[in-house]
Amino acid sequence: MNSTGRATTEMATRYFDLFTNRLAYTVQSHKPAPNGKFYYYRPKNGRSLSLQTLEEHLNGQRTIGLYALNPRTQRCKWVAIDADYDNALEDLLKLQWELHQDGIEAALEKSRRGAHLWIFAEQPLLARDCRIYIYNLALRLKVPVKGGGLADGIEIFPRQDQLGPEEFGNAIRGPLGVHRATGKRYWFYGAAYDAEVQLDYLLRLRKITELEISRFINGLQMPGEFHPKPKIDLPPYDPLRREFHILDYVQAALKRSGNYWTRCPSCSRQGRDHSGDNLAISVADPRKYRCWAGCTKEMIREAVGQPIRASRKGEYALSAKANHS
């Protein structure tokens, strides 16, 4: 790494240039929750990401999560493809090869259960354009994408085309840190297992340009099954109103970040969600719930024996996300 074996401010600055597109971030807890998972949380008092924090991340003193999408510009500096299912590495290698055919040098990073594929931009690109490109590429290669009716598949960060001024989107673990659950550092393939060498490798990769992404998506649009669902304004929540209440069918295991968290009935049906916390339910309005493994509202309702009637699907579409963890 260097003569002292520790990250320096100069290394933190290079890391910042690669990965930081906004100053909001999350921190992974040093202690597990009762279910054994090490959750991420936003720092108190809205503290901004600093070079000191990045040094601590590189030195393994803390582990941070990074947000791809900046709501002021709706642009991202990188795209990360996360895959943690059976044969996930094979799918990521397929994507990496196809990206290479387009002249894009994507970096493959090991992870706890699979791997991440990172694509870097010369200058921040519109998130919408990046997502159109990757979703269409995955569709062409028959790589499964989580959501759209699939509980298993790749996840693409940023996970939104755009965000409101006070929204954060979804964070992903920052590379080259130590995962608190395993105590391990997960490296990029293609360079020696040393943080400074890894940063050199990432900085040398050819970055995608705005002109290139415009050419790649010419004539394309987001595949229909992944179009954002139109937002529907629900009437004020009234627990006494006769309507479907998900909490009548599941028992909240824990409460965190404005959500109840519990086992997803649809995941359970498929022999998944062994940690019992894929389903997030808004505390303020339990009509808003979401499976973070990709099960749709229809799949969840079917699993609890309360399928959505065809005439009511529009009314009860999953129109609002449960608060981000």
PyMOL commands that set and color helices and strands:
alter all, ss='L'
color gray80, all
select helices_A, chain A and resi 9-19+44-46+51-58+88-101+127-141+195-204+210-216+224-226+246-248+265-269+297-303+310-312
alter helices_A, ss='H'
color red, helices_A
select strands_A, chain A and resi 25-28+40-41+64-67+69-70+75-83+107-110+115-126+155-157+171-173+178-179+184-185+254-256+259-262+279-282+289-291
alter strands_A, ss='S'
color yellow, strands_A
deselect
rebuild
show_as cartoon
